[in-house]
Amino acid sequence: MPTKDPVKIEGKNTWEEGRSKSVTFIVTEDCQLRCKYCYLVGKNKSGRLEFDIAKRAIDYLLREREFITENSVVLDFIGGEPFIEVDLIDRVCDYFKARAFEENHPWFNSYRFSFSTNGLLYHDDGVQRYISKNKSHLSIQITIDGTRAKHDLQRVYPNGQGSYDDVVRNIPRWLEQFPDSSTKVTVSSGDIPFIRESVLHLWKLGIKEVNINVVFEDVWKPGDDERFEEQLVSLADEIINKKLYESYSCSFFSKSLGQPYRDNMNWCGAGKMLAVDHLGNFYPCIRFVGFSLQKRAALMLGNCFDGIDRNRLRSFLTLDMASQSPAECLDCDVASGCAWCQGANYDSADTETIFQRATYLCKMHKARVRANNYFWNKLSRKLHQDLRAQS
């Protein structure tokens, strides 16, 4: 009989991962916070999705069965802060369920409503009614960055006040309703000294799965990679010494990280996903919408009135690692797990192209690989198993 794997550090797959169509409805471009690292640089109160536009988009998606072939769907509601528009979202979800049933569409029996929220409105009566109504089909992720010091460094109100206390009060109810939920932590240059304590803090709050990543933009300073590695090595020691790997996960550590590329695949799902703005325009993802971009114009694929322009879509479907990466990335011995964002690439490219990969993360990725190797080597010695050979 195979022994039970005692190492839970890598977390679990999401619902229907890789097999579902992901459709993002940008219900508002407004948010209560002004997080300093946020890529949504153009927050405003006017970009609000109207119900009639959402209906048209749903009708289009349901009738394009020969083109949109996935048998499952994730409807992702995003902002800004999506729960500002919870009443609208409730109507949109009801309409989707009714129309999918009427069309005898496979999505009626296989759908998920997904949210990434700042958590400030989680206790709101309207939000709680929506959750009660749709709980069996919901994935809700509350973003909390870690300790009060780290969270309040970045996740602030327009007046600069931190939001930690207003978010953390809603964590117990969230975990009671969705005990297996994860959170998403973002790290920028100034946050590096708080990484170790923030991951441990979130676990103590009861959040067992911590997905954590560094920002894609050009914010990194000399020496950040060394400080980053020190934090991850210190975190690795704590995890191993206290056997936290038996109960908790952190996305910084992965058996598959730091190998040469085996498959010439695109990291990002832009083009396979779809985002809908308040005007009914379709985008490869939210990072190509105007309020997400600093240098480039919005890049649309069509709209809910005329449909998707397949000629515009074609270039996204041809994206792979080789077509956009410089030689140093293609020849890198530790390339696997080095991420990129298609929209961030587009925004920072020399020309209006999606085929120029930004490499701001190079040193940070290599630092993560070194710390990841340290973690698995030390844990393998402790458990007397070659854990990475088992992947």
Secondary structure, 3 states (H helix, E strand, C coil): CCCCCCCCCCCCCCCCCCCEEEEEEECECCCCCCCCCCCCCCCCCCCECCHHHHHHHHHHHHHCCCCCCCCEEEEEEECCCHHHHHHHHHHHHHHHHHHHHHCCCHHHHCEEEEEEECCCCCCCHHHHHHHHHHHHHEEEEECCCCCHHHHHHHCECCCCCECHHHHHCCHHHHHHHCCCCEEEEEECHHHHHHHHHHHHHHHHCCCCEEEEEECCCCCCCCCHHHHHHHHHHHHHHHHHHCCHHHCCEECCCCCCCCCCCCCCCCCCCCCCCEEECCCCEEECCHHHCHHHCCCCCCCCCEECCCEECHHHHHHHHCCCHHHHCCHHHHCCCCCCCCCCCHHHHHHHCCCCCCCCCCCCCHHHHHHHHHHHHHHHHHHHHHHCCCHHHHC
